[in-house]
């Protein structure tokens, strides 16, 4: 009778142990040992200068979300923009945006600076500003929109530029450096090529500044510098209206002045009639672009872009958190199985002791 009872208890324990193991179908990757990232947002807070194209930089921020750092996205949202600065080169027709943002580091507030520039993409050759001061610059060419991040504004070459205007963003604003990068990418995707007459660096910086101002909220304050009068100009010819982002060549006077200047510059190269005709056609296409209100076109694109990118970041963050929750549940099940295995081992030991002490039967 004792042996029968012991065998019954053992069989029940074996049954539940086997059932639990058979039902355990959790991905074995969940048992990996989780490591803690030493710095969750290294790209944005590094003391070394970071340089990358804006689309690739945004993609790198997205890919940094992982099971090793599920707080990456919330940490990125702590990098808040405090000012947006519009600069123009002291001697060249090149303009850029520098964003100042802060974050908490070791209990104190630290600062970083990010520059947003548009360049001509010369592929294997060196980069140069996308200004219309080169011959054939009215022809559409690939653009290179670049993000640089440094711990000092001087490291971004700020000394070669003069401040045009500054937007002070209050701490209560929800404008993050991620928003600035997303908006810059949307602007770049809209103007995927540039022409010296339309989507050049001066237009890019102006439109980007105005869009960031709109998304910073009504409490942001604007300070304009005397150098603002030079913004958007190629020589003495105004190409971009700094107040609206509109391309000003749509006025006959500016168009005629620029046509004459460009034709004179272009003809110096001894171009053939076919080349001159092609150049004039491309120039006319660029002039047609100047008639569009690009800021009005970009507003809904930026709103949609911000929503889509933040949704993408949130979705991946939730996926990683779900993965970790499953891993925690798996670990708990492993602990429960280990406990049952220990209880089973005790039962086996008790059974063995009972059998050893039972009198032998004939």
C-alpha positions as CSV (number, residue, x, y, z in Angstrom):
1,X,0.0,0.0,0.0
2,X,2.8,2.4,0.9
3,X,4.7,1.6,-2.3
4,X,1.5,2.1,-4.3
5,X,0.9,5.5,-2.7
6,X,4.5,6.6,-3.3
7,X,4.3,5.5,-7.0
8,X,1.0,7.5,-7.4
9,X,2.6,10.7,-6.0
10,X,5.7,10.2,-8.2
11,X,3.6,9.7,-11.3
12,X,1.5,12.8,-10.6
13,X,4.7,14.9,-10.1
14,X,6.2,13.5,-13.3
15,X,3.0,14.3,-15.2
16,X,2.8,17.9,-14.1
17,X,6.6,18.3,-14.7
18,X,6.3,16.9,-18.2
19,X,3.2,19.0,-19.1
20,X,4.9,22.2,-17.9
21,X,8.0,21.5,-20.0
22,X,6.0,20.5,-23.1
23,X,4.0,23.7,-22.9
24,X,7.1,25.9,-22.7
25,X,7.5,27.1,-26.2
26,X,9.1,30.5,-25.5
27,X,11.9,31.6,-28.0
28,X,15.2,30.4,-26.6
29,X,16.6,33.9,-27.3
30,X,14.5,35.1,-24.3
31,X,16.9,33.3,-22.0
32,X,19.8,35.5,-23.1
33,X,21.6,37.5,-20.4
34,X,20.4,41.1,-20.8
35,X,23.1,43.7,-20.6
36,X,22.7,47.4,-19.7
37,X,23.8,50.0,-22.3
38,X,26.6,52.1,-20.9
39,X,25.1,55.1,-22.6
40,X,21.7,54.9,-24.1
41,X,21.9,57.9,-26.5
42,X,25.6,58.0,-27.4
43,X,25.0,59.6,-30.8
44,X,23.3,62.6,-29.3
45,X,25.5,63.1,-26.1
46,X,29.0,62.1,-27.2
47,X,31.8,64.6,-26.6
48,X,33.3,63.6,-29.9
49,X,32.0,65.3,-33.0
50,X,29.5,63.2,-34.9
51,X,28.9,63.6,-38.6
52,X,26.4,61.8,-40.8
53,X,23.8,62.4,-43.5
54,X,20.5,63.3,-41.9
55,X,18.6,60.2,-43.1
56,X,21.3,57.9,-41.9
57,X,21.5,59.6,-38.5
58,X,17.8,59.3,-38.0
59,X,18.0,55.6,-39.0
60,X,20.9,55.1,-36.5
61,X,18.7,56.6,-33.7
62,X,15.9,54.2,-34.6
63,X,18.2,51.2,-34.7
64,X,19.6,52.0,-31.3
65,X,16.3,50.9,-29.8
66,X,16.8,47.4,-28.6
67,X,16.1,44.9,-25.8
68,X,19.4,46.1,-24.3
69,X,18.0,49.7,-24.1
70,X,14.3,49.9,-24.0
71,X,14.6,53.4,-22.5
72,X,16.4,54.8,-25.6
73,X,13.4,56.6,-27.1
74,X,12.3,58.2,-23.8
75,X,15.9,59.2,-23.2
76,X,16.1,60.8,-26.7
77,X,12.9,62.8,-25.8
78,X,14.8,64.3,-22.9
79,X,17.2,66.1,-25.3
80,X,15.2,69.3,-25.5
81,X,15.9,72.1,-27.9
82,X,16.6,75.4,-26.1
83,X,17.5,77.6,-29.1
84,X,17.6,77.5,-32.9
85,X,20.3,79.7,-34.6
86,X,20.3,80.7,-38.3
87,X,23.8,81.5,-39.6
88,X,25.3,82.8,-42.8
89,X,28.9,82.4,-43.9
90,X,30.9,85.6,-43.5
91,X,32.2,85.5,-47.1
92,X,30.2,82.9,-49.0
93,X,26.5,82.5,-49.9
94,X,26.1,79.6,-47.5
95,X,23.6,79.4,-44.7
96,X,23.0,76.8,-42.0
97,X,21.0,76.0,-38.9
98,X,22.6,75.2,-35.5
99,X,20.3,73.7,-32.8
100,X,21.3,74.0,-29.1
101,X,19.8,71.3,-26.9
102,X,20.2,70.1,-23.3
103,X,19.9,66.8,-21.5
104,X,20.5,65.5,-18.0
105,X,23.9,63.9,-17.3
106,X,24.8,62.6,-13.9
107,X,22.3,64.8,-12.2
108,X,23.4,68.0,-14.0
109,X,22.3,69.7,-17.2
110,X,24.7,69.3,-20.2
111,X,24.6,71.0,-23.6
112,X,25.2,69.8,-27.1
113,X,25.0,71.6,-30.5
114,X,23.7,70.1,-33.8
115,X,24.3,71.7,-37.2
116,X,22.0,71.1,-40.1
117,X,23.5,71.8,-43.5
118,X,22.7,71.3,-47.1
119,X,25.6,70.6,-49.5
120,X,26.0,69.5,-53.1
121,X,26.7,65.8,-53.1
122,X,29.8,65.4,-55.1
123,X,29.9,61.7,-54.4
124,X,33.6,60.7,-54.2
125,X,34.7,64.3,-54.4
126,X,34.8,66.7,-51.6
127,X,31.7,68.4,-50.2
128,X,31.1,72.1,-51.0
129,X,28.2,74.5,-50.1
130,X,25.2,74.3,-52.4
131,X,25.4,78.0,-53.5
132,X,24.6,79.2,-56.9
133,X,28.1,80.7,-57.4
134,X,29.3,77.8,-59.6
135,X,28.6,77.6,-63.3
136,X,25.8,75.2,-64.3
137,X,24.5,75.5,-60.7
138,X,20.9,75.9,-62.0
139,X,21.0,72.2,-63.1
140,X,19.4,69.9,-60.6
141,X,22.0,67.9,-58.7
142,X,22.0,65.4,-55.8
143,X,21.9,67.0,-52.4
144,X,23.7,66.0,-49.3
145,X,21.9,67.0,-46.1
146,X,24.3,66.7,-43.1
147,X,23.9,66.5,-39.4
148,X,26.9,67.3,-37.1
149,X,26.8,67.1,-33.3
150,X,29.5,68.5,-31.0
151,X,29.8,69.5,-27.4
152,X,30.9,73.1,-28.3
153,X,29.5,75.4,-31.0
154,X,33.1,76.3,-32.0
155,X,33.6,72.7,-33.0
156,X,31.0,73.1,-35.8
157,X,33.0,75.9,-37.4
158,X,30.7,78.6,-36.0
159,X,33.6,81.2,-36.2
160,X,33.3,81.3,-40.0
161,X,29.6,82.4,-39.8
162,X,27.7,85.4,-38.5
163,X,24.4,85.0,-36.7
164,X,21.3,86.0,-38.7
165,X,18.7,85.3,-36.1
166,X,18.0,83.2,-33.0
167,X,14.9,81.5,-31.7
168,X,14.8,81.1,-27.9
169,X,12.8,78.0,-27.0
170,X,11.4,77.8,-23.4
171,X,11.9,74.7,-21.3
172,X,8.2,74.1,-21.4
173,X,8.3,73.5,-25.1
174,X,8.0,70.0,-26.4
175,X,10.5,70.5,-29.2
176,X,13.2,67.8,-29.1
177,X,16.4,67.4,-31.1
178,X,14.7,64.3,-32.6
179,X,11.9,66.6,-34.0
180,X,14.5,68.8,-35.5
181,X,16.2,65.9,-37.3
182,X,12.8,64.5,-38.5
183,X,11.8,67.9,-39.8
184,X,15.1,68.3,-41.6
185,X,14.7,64.9,-43.2
186,X,11.2,65.8,-44.4
187,X,12.4,69.0,-46.0
188,X,15.2,67.1,-47.6
189,X,12.9,64.4,-49.0
190,X,10.6,67.1,-50.4
191,X,13.5,68.9,-52.1
192,X,15.4,65.7,-53.0
193,X,17.5,67.6,-55.5
194,X,18.7,71.1,-55.4
195,X,19.3,73.8,-57.9
196,X,21.3,77.0,-57.3
197,X,18.1,78.8,-58.2
198,X,15.7,77.0,-55.8
199,X,16.5,74.4,-53.3
200,X,19.9,75.5,-52.3
201,X,21.4,75.8,-48.7
202,X,19.9,79.3,-48.2
203,X,16.3,78.0,-48.9
204,X,17.0,74.9,-46.8
205,X,18.2,76.9,-43.8
206,X,15.4,79.5,-44.1
207,X,12.5,76.9,-44.4
208,X,14.0,74.8,-41.7
209,X,14.2,77.7,-39.3
210,X,10.6,78.8,-40.0
211,X,9.3,75.3,-39.5
212,X,11.1,74.8,-36.3
213,X,9.8,78.2,-35.1
214,X,6.2,77.0,-35.8
215,X,6.7,73.7,-33.9
216,X,8.4,75.5,-31.0
217,X,5.2,77.1,-30.0
218,X,3.9,80.6,-29.5
219,X,6.1,81.1,-26.3
220,X,9.3,80.9,-28.3
221,X,11.0,84.3,-28.7
222,X,12.8,85.6,-31.9
223,X,15.8,87.8,-31.9
224,X,17.0,89.2,-35.3
225,X,20.5,90.4,-36.0
226,X,21.6,93.1,-38.5
227,X,23.1,90.4,-40.7
228,X,19.6,89.3,-41.5
229,X,19.5,91.8,-44.4
230,X,22.1,89.6,-46.1
231,X,20.2,86.4,-45.6
232,X,18.9,84.7,-48.8
233,X,21.1,86.8,-51.1
234,X,23.5,85.7,-53.9
235,X,25.6,88.8,-54.3
236,X,23.1,91.6,-54.4
237,X,20.3,89.5,-55.8
238,X,17.8,88.2,-53.3
239,X,16.9,84.5,-53.8
240,X,15.1,83.6,-50.6
241,X,12.7,85.7,-48.5
242,X,13.9,85.1,-44.9
243,X,10.4,85.9,-43.5
244,X,8.4,83.5,-45.6
245,X,10.9,81.1,-47.2
246,X,9.5,82.0,-50.6
247,X,11.9,82.0,-53.6
248,X,12.0,85.6,-54.9
249,X,13.1,84.9,-58.4
250,X,9.4,84.7,-59.4
251,X,9.5,88.5,-59.7
252,X,10.4,89.6,-63.2
253,X,13.1,92.0,-62.0
254,X,14.9,89.4,-60.0
255,X,14.5,86.8,-62.6
256,X,15.9,89.0,-65.4
257,X,18.8,90.1,-63.2
258,X,19.7,86.5,-62.3
259,X,19.2,85.2,-65.8
260,X,21.7,87.8,-67.1
261,X,24.2,87.0,-64.4
262,X,23.9,83.3,-64.9
263,X,24.1,83.5,-68.7
264,X,27.2,85.7,-68.4
265,X,28.9,83.3,-66.0
266,X,27.9,80.2,-67.9
267,X,29.0,81.4,-71.3
268,X,32.6,81.9,-70.0
269,X,33.2,78.2,-70.3
270,X,32.9,78.2,-74.1
271,X,29.8,76.1,-74.1
272,X,28.2,74.7,-77.3
273,X,24.8,75.8,-78.5
274,X,23.3,72.5,-77.4
275,X,24.8,72.9,-73.9
276,X,23.5,76.5,-73.7
277,X,20.0,75.4,-74.8
278,X,20.0,72.6,-72.2
279,X,21.1,75.1,-69.5
280,X,18.4,77.5,-70.4
281,X,15.7,74.8,-70.2
282,X,17.0,73.7,-66.8
283,X,17.1,77.3,-65.7
284,X,13.5,77.8,-66.7
285,X,12.4,74.6,-64.8
286,X,14.1,76.1,-61.7
287,X,12.3,79.4,-62.2
288,X,9.0,77.5,-62.3
289,X,9.9,76.0,-58.9
290,X,10.2,79.5,-57.4
291,X,6.5,80.1,-58.0
292,X,5.5,77.5,-55.4
293,X,4.9,78.3,-51.8
294,X,7.1,75.5,-50.5
295,X,6.5,76.3,-46.8
296,X,2.7,75.8,-47.3
297,X,3.4,72.5,-49.1
298,X,5.8,71.4,-46.3
299,X,3.6,72.1,-43.3
300,X,1.3,69.0,-43.7
301,X,4.3,66.9,-44.8
302,X,6.1,67.8,-41.6
303,X,3.1,67.1,-39.4
304,X,2.7,63.7,-41.1
305,X,6.4,63.0,-40.9
306,X,6.6,63.7,-37.2
307,X,3.6,61.5,-36.5
308,X,5.0,58.6,-38.5
309,X,8.5,58.7,-37.1
310,X,7.4,59.0,-33.5
311,X,4.9,56.1,-34.1
312,X,7.7,54.1,-35.6
313,X,10.0,54.8,-32.5
314,X,7.1,54.0,-30.1
315,X,6.2,50.7,-31.8
316,X,9.7,49.4,-31.7
317,X,10.1,50.4,-28.1
318,X,6.9,48.6,-27.2
319,X,8.1,45.5,-29.1
320,X,11.3,45.5,-27.2
321,X,9.4,45.9,-23.9
322,X,7.1,43.0,-24.8
323,X,10.1,40.9,-25.6
324,X,11.5,41.7,-22.2
325,X,8.2,40.9,-20.5
326,X,8.2,37.6,-22.2
327,X,11.7,37.0,-21.1
328,X,10.8,37.8,-17.5
329,X,7.8,35.4,-17.7
330,X,10.1,32.8,-19.2
331,X,12.6,33.3,-16.3
332,X,9.7,32.9,-13.8
333,X,8.6,29.7,-15.4
334,X,12.1,28.4,-15.3
335,X,12.2,29.2,-11.6
336,X,8.9,27.4,-11.1
337,X,10.2,24.4,-13.1
338,X,13.4,24.3,-11.0
339,X,11.3,24.3,-7.9
340,X,9.2,21.4,-9.2
341,X,12.3,19.6,-10.1
342,X,13.6,20.0,-6.6
343,X,10.3,18.8,-5.1
344,X,10.4,15.8,-7.5
345,X,13.9,15.0,-6.4
346,X,12.8,15.1,-2.8
347,X,9.9,12.7,-3.6
348,X,12.2,10.4,-5.4
349,X,14.5,10.4,-2.4
350,X,11.6,9.7,0.0
351,X,10.4,6.9,-2.3
352,X,13.8,5.4,-2.4
353,X,14.0,5.6,1.4
354,X,10.6,4.0,1.8
355,X,11.5,1.2,-0.5
356,X,14.8,0.6,1.3
357,X,13.0,0.5,4.7
358,X,10.1,-1.7,3.6
359,X,10.3,-5.4,4.7
360,X,11.0,-7.8,1.9
361,X,8.0,-9.8,0.8
362,X,8.0,-13.4,-0.3
